[in-house]
Amino acid sequence: MYKDNLKLTSSMGTTLYIPENIIEKERKDTFLENMIITKIGYFKEAKRHAVERPGINEYIMLYCIEGNGWLRTDEMTKLISKGNLVLLESNTPHAYGAAQDNPWSIYWVHFIGKGIADIFYRLEISKQSPIVQVGVRAELSLSMEVALRTLSNGYSFSDLFHASSTLQNFFSNILQIKTYSHLQATNNINLEDLILFMKSNIQEVYTLEQLADKMCMSKYHFSRKFKERTGYSPIDYFTRMKIQKACELLETSLVEIKVISEYLSFSTPYYFSEVFKKITGYSPKNYRKKYGLVL
């Protein structure tokens, strides 16, 4: 294990740097080439913290959990407040810093990789719109603490893999938060409640009209907005939830396939098998053989 990573502790907090030669070596890995942390830190009540750069060949993330700060780019100047997430594209000239009267506490990360542009696209991040309101959430802070703790031990491949995986999980959580909050805010749909309703009534059959009525929307508007945020139509999403439940039953029970089909309200066992294979790539019988209980 490499142990000479540069760890700096100041009155503001902790900074961890991964040496460039280690980054160049480990980023050749298939996973790490998509995302690898190069620097990471946490600053608490960072008085007089300010940075100005012409742009660097790294992506930058700032997660403000307390206080206020500011961000300036060629496109905008914005106040950063508690619960804001800032994501800067690589080679973006920028400046940012803590507010004087109520200085921020932030987690921050520099990272590179081939997969980051796609993540930014899915989060609708651009140079004109680099801020996401995610709130202060325990699971997000925990991800940052895990990454920091891991890299404070060193930067062996396993350390870098685990820390960078944690960052990917952080972004996965952000996408979920953004998806649900945006759909609810813009369309008066509580997506979490709707999905909970589907899960609680997984054995039922609903039409698009019935689901739209539950959300007090026209079926066309409801369907378009639901797919816009989840990637699936409401009925397709519900069907996939049924197949997910079928997978659970096939893996953990000996219930007959035709009984599972009936329980989930598929019209025939044949149709159930057809849909199951289309979604999972396996017939129910072969899925159980591969993943089910071993007697």
C-alpha positions, 0 to 999 in steps of 0.5 A, a space after each residue: 500500500 502506498 502511504 506517502 499521499 499528501 495529507 494537509 490539515 489546516 485551521 480550515 480542515 483537511 486536504 488529500 492529494 493523490 500524486 499524479 504518477 499514481 493517478 496516471 497508473 491507476 486510471 488505466 483500470 477499466 473502472 477508474 478510467 470512468 471516474 477517479 478522485 485526484 483531490 478531496 477535502 473538507 473545510 469547516 467554517 472556512 473563513 477567508 477561503 477563496 480560490 481563483 483559477 483560469 481553469 484546470 483539466 479536472 472536474 470540481 465538486 463543492 457540497 455546502 453543508 453549512 453557511 454561505 459562499 459565492 461562485 463566479 464564472 465567465 457566465 455567472 456570479 451566484 451566492 452559494 448557500 447551505 444545501 447547494 451542490 456546485 459542479 464545474 466542468 473541466 477547464 472552466 475559469 472560475 473563482 469561489 470563496 466563503 462569505 465573510 459573515 457566515 463562512 461555508 463548511 464544504 466537502 470538495 472533490 477534484 476528479 477526472 474520467 471518461 464517464 463524468 460528462 455523461 453524469 453531468 448531462 444526466 444531472 443537467 449540469 452546464 457552464 450556465 447552470 452549475 448548481 443543484 439544490 440537494 439539501 443537507 442529507 446524511 447519506 451525501 455527507 456520509 459518502 464524502 466521509 467514507 471517501 475521505 477516510 478511505 484515502 486518508 489510509 493511502 492510495 492503493 488500487 483498492 483505496 482509490 477504487 473504493 473512494 471513487 466508487 463512493 463518489 459514483 454512489 454520491 452522484 447516483 443519490 444526487 440523480 435520485 434526489 433531482 429526479 424526484 424533487 424536480 418532478 414533484 416541484 414542476 408537475 405537482 407529482 409526488 413521485 416517491 408516493 406514487 412509486 410506494 403506491 405501486 409497490 404496495 399494490 404490486 399485485 393489481 392492474 392499473 390503466 394509465 388513466 387510473 394512475 393519471 387520475 390518482 395524480 390529478 393530471 391528464 393521462 397525456 401530461 402525466 405520461 410525458 412528465 413521468 417518462 421525462 424524469 424516469 426514462 419509462 412510461 408509467 405502465 412500463 415502470 409498473 411492469 418492471 416493478 412487477 418483474 423485480 418482485 417476480 425476481 425476488 420470489 424466484 430467488 427466495 422461494 419455491 412458489 410455482 412460476 404460474 402462481 407468481 404469474 397469477 399473483 402479479 396479475 399477468 393474463 397468462 403464464 406464457 405472457 408472464 414468461 415473455 415479459 420476464 425474458 424481455 426485461 431480464 434476458 432469462 426465462 423465469 425457469 432459467 432465472 430460478 435455476 441460475 439465482 434461486 435457492 440451492 436445495 
